[in-house]
Amino acid sequence: MAVRPGLWPALLGIVLAAWFRGSGAQQSATVANPVPGANPDLLPHFLVEPEDVYIVKNKPVLLVCKAVPATQIFFKCNGEWVRQVDHVIERSTDGSSGLPAMEVRINVSRQQVEKVFGLEEYWCQCVAWSSSGTTKSQKAYIRIAYLRKNFEQEPLAREVSLEQGIVLPCRPPEGIPPAEVEWLRNEDLVDPSLDPNVYITREHSLVVRQARLADTANYTCVAKNIVARRRSASAAVIVYVDGSWSPWSKWSACGLDCTHWRSRECSEPAPRNGGEECQGADLDTRNCTSDLCVHTASGPEDVALYVGLIAVAVCLVLLLLVLILVYCRKKEGLDSDVADSSILTSGFQPVSIKPSKADNPHLLTIQPDLSTTTTTYQGSLCPRQDGPSPKFQLTNGHLLSPLGGDRHTLHHSSPTSEAEDFVSRLSTQNYFRSLPRGTSNMTYGTFNFLGGRLMIPNTGISLLIPPDAIPRGKIYEIYLTLHKPEDVRLPLAGCQTLLSPIVSCGPPGVLLTRPVILSMDHCGEPSPDSWSLRLKKQSCEGSWEDVLHLGEEAPSHLYYCQLEAGACYVFTEQLGRFALVGEALSVTAAKRLRLLLFAPVACTSLEYNIRVYCLHDTHDALKEVVQLEKQLGGQLIQEPRVLHFKDSYHNLRLSIHDVPSSLWKSKLLVSYQEIPFYHIWNGTQQYLHCTFTLERVSPSTSDLACKVWVWQVEGDGQSFNINFNITKDTRFAEMLALESEGGVPALVGPSAFKIPFLIRQKIITSLDPPCSRGADWRTLAQKLHLDSHLSFFASKPSPTAMILNLWEARHFPNGNLSQLAAAVAGLGQPDAGLFTVSEAEC
């Protein structure tokens, strides 16, 4: 049957498609498929096959296939046939065999590659056809080349002694193809083949085996691939030499003063590049007793010299005695004048304290002492072995002495009759006006045995000081601070990650008779099989120590922790700086990341930026970003989502899709952006985000509809469907409005607690003693789901007080007091009046 010439391409495409379905399109090597009964020698074989290639910027790449014998060649890319019109075909005759040859070329653009989204890479393959069958070539992978700007690790400045080893680490920016690394020393290329004292490791670190003075220089790590060349920040390496003494010279001849000397120099070697000077004296003298000295000292000239020296010494002693007598007489006259003055007594007049108003219903009738003795000392409350002992100055002063810059004041008092005025001043916010004010991440308060609470608003961080935690008769000025991770060097070993904010409460070293409770958020998904969690505390010397391994704490330990889904409550009898750190035990360990999308409130240009933040799912991290976006003029454009980020070493990817090309143009040059795994897992970097820049086709464009995808490779992911008007839509703007938590940051006395003081005391008195019917503190702990901590509660003088303190920390300020009352009343106590109090008693 004859076939019209115009139908050959269509029939050939059908045949090739059927052949691909039968033989599979995922083969990467050259594969032949002969027609049964045909001559296999006439099957096409490739003279040129397509090879892997990179797209640089926006330049298309050329793929070439050449086969003989061949009557047709077609390209197929990612499972789809390339259109015939996109092929450039050249036919010829092979000179050696006389068989027909064919060469085909196609161009592949960046836009074609970016259309392929996901884990699959873009590939192309050509298929040649002859009368004996078909042959397909190897696959050629087309990748978009790039090199990110920021190094994953840059070299740091070093100071090393002579002949010490030097290691300068460098992790180049992520790129395709992977970047090659070279090192510059003062802008000159470091060539290990020319200098056997240096070499570059497979991890791109520069190693100097033994430091020489010539190695003092500025070192720069350079990363380059076919796209770009990046330079790290230069690291200054200083090789110093400590000075060393030369040998002593010979002793000099004995002089007239019956001494002789010898010397040495700090020159073997001399100190270089900031090295230490030689320690000790460069000149040594001593008496000499040679015959020459005895002989020369007996001459008449020497006798006259010594007589003159003695006479001068006697005159000086007489003059000194006269001066002392004159000074003593003047001092006696001055003392008599001062003794008659009233200046000394005027500073000790009693302080007039205005009595409190009688109609104030919130005052407690407690009688603390107002005749105080204030012990003021400067410096750290943690003693250091390498410094001088603290100097104490005892003075009589006002009870509410101001707290200076680096001073901590402890007040000692005993009961007097002016109690109402004392509690009135202690219970008002005005009491803290004398305390220094810091940033929004710091709060102060002054407390006595009544206890109180410090809070940093909108961070989830608070410090509960229970009643009687501070010894009676003492007043402490206590602070609570949230630190930025970049301001505190917290060393993390191995796969450890920071799960909580870094919080300080102090001053350290104050005496506490009951544990206080530090509350803070964390972003870990707590599971005993997935995490090893540790509480770290910074010592006075600056080093961090593991003070608690959660799950292995002893009841009598100084620290204890109640871990919940999003918060932890730390019992501690020692104030200081704390952080919760986790180490993954399996790949199921995950951190909660909160994803936030922000964009400008007002857009005055054609460009429009969408910022995608990836934060720890904690209130303090959210507060920082909300405050930052307020300064940038940003608004929330989507409801926040939570993503579970696993310890799988896979990066976090972000991409934008379905941008209407008729209205908007994306300026992203790659199909997705990435945040490296260790940037997130480390937990010490703030404000991690990616920006997607869109450009409006017209200034009148205001409607935006697109999708933003955020996902961890081989892990969890979230998708945001954006559909709003950039000039009018503000429906998400108030979702993250920061609200005050429980009023003032510092609450003192009964106002800091949900449970009235007298009711609390009655509950403690009733439930602390063991009860044979089980109506004691153990049953209360079970009702409040705290029975896993029974051994810890039992180790304290008042287990019930510990339970109530934890309830206060967990439920302030919105705790349901009725539910607690129902739990207490349900214990079956015979005397229900124990848990009620009259209005007069309150």
C-alpha positions in Angstrom: 0.0 0.0 0.0 1.4 3.4 -1.0 1.5 6.2 1.5 1.4 9.8 0.5 4.6 11.6 1.4 2.7 14.2 3.5 1.6 11.4 5.9 5.1 10.1 6.7 5.8 12.5 9.6 2.5 11.7 11.3 2.9 8.0 10.9 6.4 8.2 12.1 5.3 10.0 15.2 2.7 7.3 15.9 5.2 4.6 15.5 7.7 6.3 17.8 5.1 7.0 20.4 4.1 3.4 20.4 7.7 2.3 20.6 8.3 4.6 23.6 5.3 3.2 25.5 6.5 -0.3 24.9 10.2 0.1 25.7 9.9 2.7 28.5 11.2 6.3 28.3 13.3 6.3 31.5 16.4 4.5 30.0 19.4 6.8 30.2 21.8 4.8 27.9 21.5 4.4 24.1 19.0 1.7 23.3 18.2 0.1 19.9 14.9 -1.4 18.9 15.2 -3.4 15.6 12.4 -4.4 13.4 12.0 -8.2 13.3 13.7 -9.7 10.3 15.6 -6.4 9.5 19.3 -6.1 9.1 20.7 -5.0 12.5 23.7 -3.3 10.8 21.3 -0.8 9.3 20.0 0.3 12.7 20.8 4.0 13.5 23.8 4.7 15.7 24.6 8.1 17.1 27.6 10.0 16.1 26.6 12.9 18.4 24.3 12.5 21.5 22.9 15.3 23.7 24.9 16.0 26.8 24.1 17.5 30.2 24.1 21.3 30.1 23.5 24.3 32.3 21.4 27.4 31.5 23.3 30.5 32.5 21.0 33.5 33.3 18.5 33.7 30.4 20.6 32.2 27.6 18.9 29.2 25.9 21.0 26.1 25.4 21.6 24.0 22.3 21.1 20.2 22.1 22.5 18.3 19.1 21.9 14.8 17.8 23.5 13.1 14.8 22.9 9.6 13.7 23.6 7.3 10.7 21.8 5.8 9.0 18.8 7.9 9.8 15.7 9.0 7.9 14.1 10.8 10.9 15.3 12.1 14.3 13.0 13.7 16.9 13.6 15.1 20.4 11.5 14.2 23.4 11.8 16.3 26.6 10.3 15.2 29.9 8.0 12.7 28.2 6.6 15.0 25.6 7.6 15.2 21.9 9.2 18.5 20.8 7.2 20.1 18.0 8.6 19.5 14.5 8.9 23.2 13.8 11.3 23.5 16.7 13.8 21.1 15.1 16.6 22.4 12.9 17.4 19.5 10.5 20.5 18.9 8.3 20.6 15.8 6.0 23.8 14.5 4.5 25.5 11.3 3.4 28.1 9.6 5.5 31.4 9.7 3.6 32.8 6.4 4.8 29.6 4.2 4.5 27.6 6.1 2.0 24.6 5.8 4.2 22.1 8.7 4.9 23.1 10.8 7.9 21.0 13.3 9.8 21.7 16.0 12.4 19.0 17.7 14.5 19.3 20.6 16.8 16.9 22.2 19.3 17.0 25.1 21.7 15.8 24.8 25.3 14.9 28.0 27.1 14.9 28.9 30.8 11.1 29.2 30.8 10.7 25.6 29.6 12.8 24.3 32.4 11.1 26.4 35.1 7.7 24.9 34.1 8.8 21.6 35.5 8.1 21.9 39.3 8.9 19.3 41.9 11.7 16.8 42.4 11.9 15.7 38.8 14.6 17.3 36.7 14.3 18.5 33.1 15.7 16.1 30.5 15.7 15.6 26.8 16.4 12.6 24.6 16.5 12.1 20.8 15.2 9.1 18.8 16.6 8.1 15.4 14.6 6.0 12.9 15.7 3.9 9.9 14.1 1.1 7.9 15.6 -1.4 10.3 14.2 0.1 13.5 14.8 2.9 16.0 17.4 3.9 18.5 17.2 6.3 21.3 20.0 8.3 22.7 21.1 8.9 26.3 19.2 11.4 28.4 20.7 14.9 28.7 19.7 16.9 31.8 19.2 20.6 31.6 19.7 22.5 34.8 19.4 26.2 35.7 22.8 27.3 36.9 23.0 29.7 39.9 25.3 30.6 42.8 23.7 32.2 45.9 25.3 35.2 47.5 25.8 34.2 51.1 28.4 31.8 52.2 27.1 29.0 54.5 30.3 29.5 56.6 32.9 32.2 56.3 36.5 32.2 57.8 37.0 34.0 61.0 39.9 36.1 62.2 42.6 34.2 64.2 45.6 35.0 66.4 48.0 32.1 66.7 51.5 31.6 68.0 54.4 30.7 65.9 54.4 27.1 64.6 50.8 26.5 65.8 48.4 25.0 63.3 45.7 27.1 61.6 42.3 25.9 60.2 40.2 28.4 58.3 36.8 26.9 57.5 34.8 27.8 54.4 31.5 26.5 53.2 30.7 28.1 49.8 27.2 29.3 48.8 24.8 26.8 47.5 25.0 26.6 43.7 24.4 24.5 40.6 26.9 23.3 39.5 28.6 23.2 42.9 31.1 26.0 43.4 34.8 25.5 43.2 36.8 27.0 46.0 40.1 28.8 46.0 41.8 30.9 48.7 43.5 34.3 48.5 46.3 35.5 50.8 46.5 39.2 50.6 44.7 38.9 47.2 47.3 36.4 45.9 46.2 32.9 45.0 47.2 30.2 47.6 48.7 27.3 45.6 49.2 24.2 47.8 51.4 22.7 45.1 53.9 25.4 45.6 53.8 25.5 49.4 53.8 22.1 51.2 52.9 23.9 54.5 49.3 24.5 53.4 46.6 22.4 51.9 42.9 22.6 51.2 40.5 19.9 52.6 37.7 18.3 50.7 35.4 20.5 52.9 37.2 23.6 51.4 38.9 24.5 54.7 42.4 26.1 54.4 44.9 24.4 56.7 48.3 25.8 57.6 50.3 23.0 59.2 52.8 25.3 61.1 52.2 29.0 61.3 55.0 31.2 60.1 55.5 34.9 60.4 54.9 35.1 56.6 51.5 33.6 57.1 50.3 36.8 58.8 47.8 38.1 56.2 44.2 38.6 55.2 42.6 35.4 53.9 39.6 35.3 51.6 37.6 32.3 50.5 36.5 32.6 46.8 33.7 30.4 45.4 33.0 30.3 41.7 31.0 28.4 39.1 29.9 29.1 35.5 27.4 31.8 36.8 29.3 34.0 39.2 32.2 34.4 41.5 31.7 35.2 45.2 34.1 36.4 47.9 33.8 35.8 51.6 34.6 38.4 54.2 38.3 38.6 54.7 39.7 36.9 57.9 42.8 38.5 59.4 45.3 35.9 60.6 48.0 37.2 62.9 51.0 35.0 63.8 52.6 36.4 66.9 55.8 35.6 68.6 56.2 35.8 72.4 59.4 37.3 73.5 62.2 35.3 75.1 65.3 36.4 77.1 68.8 36.1 75.9 71.4 34.6 78.2 72.7 36.7 81.1 75.8 38.7 80.4 78.9 38.3 82.6 78.9 40.0 86.0 80.5 43.5 85.9 83.4 44.5 88.0 82.7 45.4 91.6 81.9 49.1 91.9 82.5 51.8 94.5 79.1 51.0 96.1 80.2 47.4 96.6 77.7 46.1 94.0 78.1 44.6 90.5 75.5 43.8 87.8 74.6 41.7 84.8 72.0 42.2 82.0 70.0 40.4 79.4 67.7 41.4 76.5 64.3 40.3 75.3 65.6 39.4 71.8 65.8 35.6 71.4 63.3 36.0 69.9 62.0 39.6 70.3 58.2 39.8 70.6 56.4 40.3 67.2 52.9 41.0 66.1 51.5 41.6 69.5 53.3 38.8 71.3 53.9 38.9 75.0 56.9 40.8 76.3 59.4 38.9 78.4 58.5 38.5 82.1 61.0 39.6 84.7 63.8 42.1 85.0 66.5 42.8 82.4 69.0 43.9 85.0 70.3 42.0 88.0 72.5 43.5 90.8 74.0 42.1 94.0 76.5 43.0 96.6 80.1 41.9 96.0 82.6 41.1 98.8 85.9 40.9 96.9 89.2 42.1 98.3 89.1 45.0 95.8 85.8 46.3 97.3 87.2 46.1 100.9 90.3 47.9 99.9 88.7 50.7 97.9 86.2 51.4 100.6 88.9 52.1 103.2 90.3 55.2 101.5 89.9 58.7 103.0 87.8 59.9 100.1 85.2 57.2 100.7 85.0 57.9 104.4 84.1 61.6 103.7 81.4 60.5 101.2 79.7 58.2 103.6 79.8 60.9 106.4 78.0 63.4 104.1 75.3 60.9 103.2 74.6 60.2 106.9 74.3 63.9 107.6 71.7 64.4 104.8 69.6 61.5 106.0 69.5 62.9 109.6 68.3 66.3 108.3 65.5 64.7 106.2 64.2 62.7 109.3 64.1 65.9 111.4 62.1 67.8 108.7 59.6 64.9 108.4 59.0 65.0 112.2 58.3 68.7 112.1 55.7 68.3 109.3 53.9 65.5 111.2 53.6 67.7 114.3 52.1 70.6 112.3 49.6 68.3 110.6 48.4 66.7 113.8 47.8 70.1 115.5 45.7 71.3 112.5 43.7 68.1 112.5 42.8 68.4 116.2 41.4 71.9 115.5 39.3 70.7 112.6 37.9 67.8 114.6 36.7 70.1 117.3 34.9 72.2 114.7 33.2 69.3 113.1 32.2 67.8 116.4 30.3 71.0 117.3 28.4 71.1 114.0 24.9 69.7 113.4 25.8 68.6 109.9 26.4 65.0 110.9 23.0 64.6 112.6 20.9 66.3 110.0 21.3 63.3 107.6 19.7 60.9 110.1 16.4 62.6 110.6 13.4 60.2 110.4 11.7 60.0 107.1 8.2 61.3 107.0 5.9 58.7 105.4 2.4 59.7 104.4 -0.1 57.3 105.8 -2.3 55.3 103.4 -5.9 56.0 102.8 -8.2 54.0 105.1 -10.7 53.2 102.3 -8.2 51.2 100.3 -9.7 47.7 100.3 -6.7 46.0 98.8 -4.2 46.5 101.6 -3.2 43.5 103.7 -2.8 44.1 107.4 0.7 42.8 107.7 3.4 44.6 109.8 6.8 44.6 108.2 9.7 46.6 109.5 10.5 50.1 108.1 13.6 50.6 110.2 15.9 49.0 107.7 19.5 48.4 107.3 20.6 48.4 103.6 23.5 46.3 102.5 24.8 47.7 99.2 27.5 46.0 97.2 28.9 46.6 93.8 29.6 44.1 91.1 28.3 40.6 90.3 26.6 38.6 93.0 28.5 35.5 91.7 31.9 35.4 93.4 34.9 35.1 91.1 38.1 33.5 92.1 40.3 35.7 89.9 39.1 39.0 91.2 39.2 40.9 94.5 36.6 40.2 97.1 33.5 42.4 97.1 33.7 45.5 99.2 30.8 46.0 101.5 29.6 49.4 102.7 27.0 49.4 105.5 24.8 52.5 105.6 21.6 53.6 107.2 19.3 54.6 104.3 15.7 54.7 103.0 14.0 51.4 102.5 13.4 52.1 98.8 16.9 53.1 97.8 17.3 53.4 94.0 19.0 50.7 92.0 22.1 52.0 90.3 23.7 50.9 87.1 25.7 47.8 88.3 24.5 47.6 91.9 22.2 45.2 93.6 20.5 46.2 96.9 19.3 43.9 99.5 17.2 45.3 102.3 17.0 43.7 105.8 14.0 44.7 108.0 12.1 43.7 111.1 8.4 44.3 112.1 7.2 47.8 113.0 3.9 49.5 113.2 3.7 51.3 109.8 2.5 48.3 107.8 -0.4 49.9 105.9 1.8 52.5 104.3 4.5 49.9 103.5 2.0 47.6 101.7 0.4 50.6 99.9 3.7 51.6 98.4 4.6 48.0 97.7 1.3 47.4 95.8 1.4 50.3 93.4 3.2 50.7 90.2 4.8 54.0 91.4 7.0 51.8 93.6 9.2 50.9 90.6 9.9 54.4 89.4 13.3 54.4 91.0 14.3 51.3 88.9 16.2 51.7 85.6 14.2 51.2 82.5 15.4 49.1 79.5 13.9 47.9 76.3 10.5 46.3 75.8 12.2 43.0 76.4 13.1 43.8 80.0 11.1 44.3 83.2 11.9 45.0 86.8 10.2 44.8 90.2 10.8 45.0 93.9 9.4 42.1 96.0 9.3 40.9 99.6 7.9 37.7 101.2 4.4 38.3 99.8 5.8 37.4 96.3 4.6 38.6 92.9 5.1 38.2 89.2 7.2 39.7 86.4 6.0 39.5 82.8 7.4 40.6 79.4 4.3 41.4 77.5 3.4 39.4 74.4 6.3 37.0 74.7 4.9 34.2 76.9 7.7 34.9 79.4 7.0 35.4 83.1 8.5 34.8 86.5 6.3 33.8 89.4 7.7 34.5 92.8 5.5 32.6 95.2 4.7 33.8 98.8 7.6 33.0 101.2 10.0 32.4 98.3 11.8 35.5 99.6 12.8 35.3 103.2 10.7 37.4 105.6 12.5 40.6 106.4 14.2 41.0 103.1 13.3 42.9 99.9 14.8 42.0 96.5 14.9 44.0 93.3 14.5 41.4 90.6 14.6 41.7 86.8 13.5 39.6 83.9 15.1 39.9 80.5 14.6 38.4 77.0 17.9 38.2 75.0 18.3 38.2 71.3 20.2 35.0 70.2 22.8 37.0 68.4 23.6 38.9 71.6 24.3 35.7 73.6 26.8 33.1 72.5 25.1 29.8 73.3 27.3 26.9 72.1 25.3 24.0 70.6 27.0 20.7 70.3 26.3 18.2 67.5 22.7 18.2 66.4 21.4 20.3 69.3 18.9 23.0 68.5 17.6 26.0 70.5 13.9 25.4 71.3 13.1 28.3 73.6 14.0 32.0 74.0 17.1 32.8 76.1 15.9 34.4 79.3 17.6 35.9 82.3 16.2 36.5 85.8 18.2 37.9 88.6 20.2 39.1 90.2 22.0 35.7 90.5 23.1 34.6 94.0 20.1 35.9 96.0 18.8 33.7 98.7 15.4 32.0 98.0 13.6 29.7 100.4 11.1 28.3 97.8 11.5 27.7 94.1 10.3 30.4 91.7 8.7 29.4 88.4 10.1 30.7 85.1 7.6 30.3 82.2 8.6 30.5 78.6 7.5 29.1 75.2 9.2 26.4 73.2 8.8 25.2 69.6 9.6 21.5 70.0 7.1 18.7 69.4 7.6 17.0 72.8 8.0 13.3 72.6 10.2 11.1 74.8 11.1 8.9 71.9 12.1 11.8 69.6 13.9 14.3 71.7 16.6 14.6 74.4 15.7 17.8 76.1 18.1 19.7 78.4 17.8 22.9 80.4 21.0 25.0 80.1 22.1 27.7 82.6 25.0 30.1 82.1 27.5 30.2 85.0 29.1 33.3 86.4 32.2 32.6 84.4 30.2 32.7 81.2 30.2 29.0 80.3 26.9 27.1 79.7 26.1 24.0 81.8 23.4 21.3 81.5 21.6 21.7 84.8 18.6 19.5 84.0 18.0 16.5 81.7 14.3 16.3 81.3 12.9 12.9 82.2 15.9 12.1 84.4 15.5 14.8 87.1 15.9 13.8 90.7 13.2 15.0 93.2 15.7 16.8 95.3 17.3 18.6 92.4 17.6 22.4 92.4 15.7 22.5 89.1 12.6 20.9 87.8 10.6 21.4 84.6 6.9 20.9 83.6 6.9 20.5 79.8 3.7 21.1 77.9 2.8 21.3 74.2 3.9 24.9 73.7 5.4 26.0 77.0 7.7 24.9 79.8 7.6 25.9 83.5 11.0 25.8 85.2 11.2 25.5 89.0 14.4 26.9 90.2 15.9 28.1 93.5 18.8 29.9 91.8 18.2 32.8 89.4 20.3 33.1 86.3 20.2 32.8 82.5 18.3 29.8 81.0 17.5 28.2 77.7 15.9 25.0 76.6 17.9 22.9 74.1 16.9 19.8 72.3 18.8 17.0 70.5 16.9 14.8 68.0 16.9 11.1 68.7 15.2 10.2 65.5 14.1 11.7 62.2 10.6 12.1 63.6 11.8 14.9 65.8 10.3 18.2 64.6 10.2 21.9 65.4 7.1 24.0 64.9 7.7 26.8 62.5 5.1 29.6 62.1 4.8 30.9 58.6 3.8 34.5 58.1 3.1 36.4 54.8 3.6 40.2 54.9 3.3 42.8 52.1 3.3 46.6 52.0 0.3 48.5 53.4 0.7 51.0 50.6 2.2 50.3 47.2 3.4 53.4 45.4 5.6 51.8 42.7 5.1 49.0 40.2 7.1 46.5 42.4 5.3 44.6 45.1 7.2 42.5 47.6 5.7 39.5 49.5 7.8 38.5 52.5 7.5 35.0 53.8 8.8 34.6 57.4 9.7 31.2 58.9 9.8 31.6 62.7 9.9 29.5 65.8 6.3 29.0 66.9 6.8 31.1 70.0 5.2 34.4 71.1 8.6 36.2 71.5 9.6 35.4 67.9 6.2 36.6 66.7 6.5 39.8 68.6 9.9 40.6 67.1 8.6 40.2 63.5 5.4 42.1 64.1 7.4 45.0 65.5 9.8 44.8 62.6 7.0 44.8 60.0 5.4 47.8 61.7 8.6 49.7 61.1 8.7 48.5 57.5 5.1 49.5 56.8 4.0 45.9 56.3 0.7 44.1 56.9 -0.3 40.5 57.2 -1.9 39.2 54.0 -2.8 35.6 55.0 -3.7 33.7 58.1 -0.5 32.2 59.7 0.2 28.5 59.3 2.3 26.0 61.3 4.8 23.7 59.5 6.6 20.8 61.3 10.3 21.0 60.3 12.0 17.7 60.8 15.7 16.8 61.5 16.2 15.3 58.1 19.0 17.7 56.8 16.7 18.8 54.0 16.3 22.5 53.2 13.1 24.5 53.3 11.9 25.6 49.9 9.6 28.4 49.0 8.0 29.1 45.6 5.3 31.3 44.0 2.9 30.0 41.3 -0.1 30.9 39.2 0.8 34.6 38.9 -1.5 36.1 36.2 0.9 37.0 33.5 -1.5 39.6 32.0 -1.4 41.6 35.2 1.8 40.7 37.1 5.3 39.6 36.3 7.5 37.6 38.7 11.1 38.8 39.0 12.2 35.5 40.5 15.0 34.0 38.3 14.7 30.5 39.7 11.8 28.1 40.2 12.1 28.3 44.0 14.1 29.8 46.9 15.7 27.9 49.7 16.6 28.4 53.4 19.4 26.1 54.4 18.5 23.4 56.9 21.1 24.4 59.5 19.9 28.0 59.5 16.6 26.8 60.7 17.6 23.9 62.9 20.3 25.8 64.8 17.5 28.1 66.1 19.8 31.2 66.8 19.0 33.2 63.6 16.2 35.7 63.7 13.9 37.0 61.0 14.5 34.1 58.5 12.5 34.9 55.4 12.4 35.0 51.6 11.1 37.8 49.5 9.1 37.3 46.2 9.2 40.5 44.1 6.3 41.0 41.7 5.9 43.8 39.1 2.6 45.2 38.0 2.1 45.6 34.3 0.1 48.8 35.0 -0.1 51.1 37.9 -3.9 50.6 38.0 -3.5 46.9 38.7 -4.6 46.2 42.3 -6.0 42.7 42.3 -3.5 39.9 43.1 -4.2 36.2 42.9 -1.5 33.6 43.3 -0.2 30.7 45.4 2.8 30.5 47.7 4.1 27.1 48.6 6.4 26.4 51.5 7.7 22.9 52.1 10.6 20.9 53.4 12.1 18.5 50.9 10.6 15.0 51.7 8.7 16.6 54.6 5.8 18.8 55.6 4.5 21.6 53.5 1.9 24.4 53.5 0.2 26.2 50.6 -1.2 29.8 50.8 -3.9 30.9 48.3 -3.5 34.7 47.9 -6.5 36.5 46.5 -7.0 40.1 47.6 -6.8 43.8 46.6 -3.5 45.3 47.5 -5.0 48.8 48.0 -8.1 48.0 50.0 -7.9 44.6 51.6 -7.0 44.7 55.3 -8.9 41.8 56.7 -5.8 40.1 58.2 -4.2 43.4 59.5 -5.6 43.1 63.0 -5.0 39.4 63.4 -1.5 39.9 65.0 -2.3 43.1 67.0 -0.2 42.9 70.1 -2.2 43.0 73.3 -1.2 43.6 76.9 -0.9 40.5 79.0 -2.4 41.0 82.4 -1.8 44.7 82.8 1.5 46.0 84.2 4.7 44.0 83.7 5.3 43.9 87.5 2.7 42.8 90.0 3.4 42.7 93.7 1.7 40.9 96.5 -1.9 39.5 96.3 -2.6 41.2 93.0 -0.2 38.9 91.3 -2.2 35.7 92.1 -5.6 34.4 91.1 -6.0 32.5 94.4 -6.7 34.8 97.4 -4.0 34.6 100.0 -6.1 33.3 102.9 -7.9 30.7 100.8 -4.5 29.5 99.6 -3.3 29.1 103.2 -6.4 27.2 104.2 -6.0 24.8 101.2 -2.3 24.2 102.1 -3.0 23.6 105.7 -5.8 21.1 104.9 -4.1 19.1 102.1 -0.5 18.9 103.1 -1.0 16.3 105.9 -1.5 12.8 104.6 -5.0 11.5 104.6 -6.0 7.8 104.8 -9.0 8.4 102.6 -6.8 10.0 99.9 -8.2 13.5 100.3 -4.8 15.2 100.3 -2.4 16.9 97.8 -1.8 13.7 95.8 -5.4 13.5 94.8 -5.4 17.2 93.9 -2.3 16.6 91.7 -4.1 13.8 89.9 -7.2 16.0 89.3 -5.0 18.7 87.8 -3.1 16.1 85.7 0.1 16.7 87.5 0.5 13.2 89.0 3.7 12.6 87.0 5.5 15.0 89.4 4.4 13.5 92.7 8.0 12.7 93.8 9.1 16.3 93.2 6.1 17.7 95.1 6.7 15.3 98.0 10.4 16.5 98.3 9.2 20.0 99.2 8.1 21.3 102.7 4.7 22.0 101.3 3.6 19.8 98.3 0.3 21.6 98.0 2.0 25.0 97.7 4.1 23.7 94.8 0.9 22.5 93.0 -0.9 25.8 93.6 2.2 27.7 92.4 2.3 25.7 89.2 -1.4 26.3 88.7 -0.8 30.0 89.1 2.0 30.0 86.5 0.0 28.0 84.0 -3.3 29.9 84.2 -2.5 33.5 84.8 -4.2 35.8 84.0 -7.1 33.9 82.4 -7.3 30.9 84.7 -10.7 29.6 85.7 -10.7 29.8 89.5 -14.1 28.0 89.6 -12.5 24.8 88.1 -9.8 24.8 90.7 -12.4 25.3 93.5 -14.4 22.4 92.1 -11.3 20.2 92.1 -10.5 21.1 95.7 -14.1 20.7 96.9 -14.3 17.3 95.2 -11.6 15.9 97.4 -14.2 15.0 100.1 -12.9 17.2 102.9 -15.3 17.1 105.8 -15.0 20.8 106.6 -16.1 22.7 103.6 -15.5 26.0 105.4 -11.7 25.5 105.0 -12.1 26.6 101.4 -14.2 29.7 102.0 -13.3 33.0 103.3 -15.4 36.0 104.4 -15.4 39.2 102.6 -13.8 40.9 105.6 -10.9 38.4 105.6 -10.2 39.2 101.9 
